[in-house]
Amino acid sequence: MAARVRRIWEWLHTHEGKKLFRYSMVSVISTAASFTVLLIVYGILRLWSEVPSTVFANVTATFPSYWLNRRWAWGKTGRSHLVKEVLPFWVMAAIGIAFSIVGASVARHIGTTHHLRHAELTALVLVANVFSFGLFWVLKLMLFNRLFHVQPLLEEIDEHVDAEEHTGAAVR
């Protein structure tokens, strides 16, 4: 078990491992941005109800998410390709936002049914939003690997572990 953990740790220091880490960090940053905007527009300022606030927060967080994913995680520079990069990214974002709308609607229903105070409902809406986007994290990872022509990460891990095992076996 320790050998497997060490190999995965070493893999995380490879080009592909660093890419996965950066992708994960973009997700963390985007989630924090969405969370913060939602907390402000719904929880503090009470500008809109749950669903419009959730949509606004997630659309707002999608702009830095695209830029950070493209430049930092996937290493793309130059102009974005509308059909190969921009549209698929925004389609995935729209699907994620649709799930967050469902989450916000469920939160609102629970809040109404259980007569939650605004602070409690805000917490529930925030959790529903994070949970909704968590469901899409792996799906987006797989899609972005294809979009930006990155070797599948699981194959890379297997190749790295197999090479280490082969090399280690030859040395013993």
C-alpha positions as CSV (number, residue, x, y, z in Angstrom):
1,M,0.0,0.0,0.0
2,A,2.8,2.4,0.9
3,A,4.6,1.7,-2.4
4,R,1.4,2.5,-4.3
5,V,0.9,5.8,-2.4
6,R,4.6,6.6,-3.1
7,R,4.2,5.9,-6.8
8,I,1.1,8.0,-7.1
9,W,2.9,10.8,-5.2
10,E,5.7,10.5,-7.7
11,W,3.2,10.5,-10.6
12,L,1.7,13.7,-9.2
13,H,5.1,15.3,-9.8
14,T,5.1,14.4,-13.5
15,H,3.7,16.6,-16.3
16,E,0.3,14.9,-16.3
17,G,0.2,14.8,-12.5
18,K,0.8,18.5,-12.3
19,K,-1.9,19.0,-14.9
20,L,-4.4,17.1,-12.8
21,F,-3.4,19.1,-9.7
22,R,-3.8,22.4,-11.6
23,Y,-7.2,21.3,-12.9
24,S,-8.2,20.4,-9.4
25,M,-7.1,23.8,-8.1
26,V,-9.0,25.6,-10.8
27,S,-12.1,23.7,-9.6
28,V,-11.4,24.8,-6.0
29,I,-10.9,28.4,-7.1
30,S,-14.0,28.4,-9.2
31,T,-16.0,26.8,-6.4
32,A,-14.8,29.4,-4.0
33,A,-15.7,32.2,-6.4
34,S,-19.1,30.8,-7.0
35,F,-19.6,30.3,-3.2
36,T,-18.5,33.8,-2.4
37,V,-20.7,35.5,-5.0
38,L,-23.7,33.3,-4.0
39,L,-23.1,34.2,-0.3
40,I,-23.0,37.9,-1.2
41,V,-25.9,38.2,-3.6
42,Y,-28.2,35.7,-1.9
43,G,-27.1,35.4,1.7
44,I,-26.1,39.0,2.5
45,L,-27.6,41.4,0.0
46,R,-30.7,39.3,-0.7
47,L,-30.8,40.6,-4.3
48,W,-32.6,37.6,-5.8
49,S,-34.2,34.4,-4.8
50,E,-32.2,31.1,-4.7
51,V,-32.3,30.1,-8.4
52,P,-31.4,33.5,-10.0
53,S,-28.7,34.0,-7.3
54,T,-27.3,30.5,-8.0
55,V,-27.3,31.1,-11.8
56,F,-25.6,34.5,-11.4
57,A,-22.9,33.1,-9.1
58,N,-22.1,30.2,-11.3
59,V,-22.0,32.2,-14.5
60,T,-19.7,34.7,-12.8
61,A,-17.4,31.9,-11.7
62,T,-17.3,30.3,-15.2
63,F,-15.3,33.2,-16.7
64,P,-12.2,32.8,-14.5
65,S,-12.7,29.0,-14.7
66,Y,-12.4,28.9,-18.5
67,W,-9.4,31.2,-18.5
68,L,-7.5,29.4,-15.7
69,N,-8.3,25.9,-17.1
70,R,-7.2,26.9,-20.6
71,R,-4.0,28.7,-19.6
72,W,-2.8,27.2,-16.4
73,A,-4.2,23.6,-16.3
74,W,-4.1,22.7,-19.9
75,G,-1.3,25.0,-21.0
76,K,-3.1,26.5,-24.0
77,T,-2.1,29.9,-25.4
78,G,-3.2,32.0,-28.3
79,R,-6.7,32.5,-29.5
80,S,-9.4,30.1,-28.2
81,H,-11.0,27.9,-30.8
82,L,-14.7,28.6,-30.7
83,V,-16.0,25.2,-31.7
84,K,-13.3,23.0,-30.1
85,E,-12.8,24.8,-26.8
86,V,-15.2,27.7,-26.0
87,L,-18.6,26.1,-27.0
88,P,-17.9,22.7,-25.3
89,F,-16.7,24.5,-22.2
90,W,-19.8,26.7,-21.9
91,V,-22.1,23.7,-22.7
92,M,-20.5,21.8,-19.8
93,A,-20.9,25.0,-17.7
94,A,-24.5,25.2,-18.6
95,I,-25.1,21.6,-17.7
96,G,-23.4,22.3,-14.3
97,I,-25.5,25.4,-13.9
98,A,-28.7,23.3,-14.7
99,F,-27.7,20.9,-11.9
100,S,-27.1,23.8,-9.6
101,I,-30.6,25.1,-10.4
102,V,-32.0,21.8,-9.4
103,G,-30.0,21.9,-6.2
104,A,-31.2,25.5,-5.5
105,S,-34.8,24.5,-6.1
106,V,-34.5,21.5,-3.8
107,A,-32.9,23.7,-1.2
108,R,-35.8,26.2,-1.5
109,H,-38.4,23.5,-1.2
110,I,-36.7,22.1,1.9
111,G,-36.4,25.6,3.3
112,T,-40.1,26.3,2.7
113,T,-41.2,22.9,4.0
114,H,-39.2,23.2,7.2
115,H,-39.6,26.9,7.7
116,L,-35.9,27.6,7.7
117,R,-34.5,31.1,8.6
118,H,-32.7,32.9,5.8
119,A,-29.3,32.1,7.3
120,E,-30.1,28.4,7.4
121,L,-31.5,28.4,3.9
122,T,-28.4,30.3,2.7
123,A,-26.2,27.5,4.1
124,L,-28.4,24.9,2.5
125,V,-28.3,26.7,-0.9
126,L,-24.5,27.0,-0.7
127,V,-24.1,23.2,0.1
128,A,-26.5,22.3,-2.7
129,N,-24.4,24.4,-5.1
130,V,-21.1,22.9,-4.1
131,F,-22.6,19.4,-4.3
132,S,-24.1,20.0,-7.7
133,F,-20.8,21.0,-9.2
134,G,-19.0,18.2,-7.4
135,L,-21.0,15.8,-9.5
136,F,-19.6,17.2,-12.7
137,W,-16.0,17.4,-11.7
138,V,-14.9,14.0,-13.0
139,L,-17.1,14.4,-16.1
140,K,-15.5,17.7,-16.9
141,L,-12.0,16.3,-16.3
142,M,-12.6,13.6,-18.9
143,L,-14.0,16.0,-21.4
144,F,-11.3,18.6,-21.0
145,N,-8.6,15.9,-21.5
146,R,-10.2,15.3,-24.9
147,L,-10.7,18.9,-25.8
148,F,-7.1,19.9,-25.1
149,H,-5.6,16.7,-26.4
150,V,-4.1,15.4,-23.2
151,Q,-3.2,11.8,-22.8
152,P,-5.8,10.2,-20.5
153,L,-4.7,10.6,-16.9
154,L,-5.6,7.1,-15.7
155,E,-3.6,5.5,-18.5
156,E,-0.7,7.7,-17.5
157,I,-0.9,6.6,-13.9
158,D,-1.0,2.9,-15.0
159,E,2.0,3.4,-17.3
160,H,4.0,5.1,-14.6
161,V,3.1,2.5,-12.0
162,D,3.8,-0.4,-14.4
163,A,7.2,1.2,-15.4
164,E,8.1,1.6,-11.7
165,E,7.1,-2.0,-11.0
166,H,9.1,-3.3,-14.0
167,T,12.2,-1.3,-13.1
168,G,11.9,-2.2,-9.4
169,A,11.5,-5.9,-10.3
170,A,14.6,-5.8,-12.5
171,V,16.7,-4.2,-9.8
172,R,15.7,-6.8,-7.1
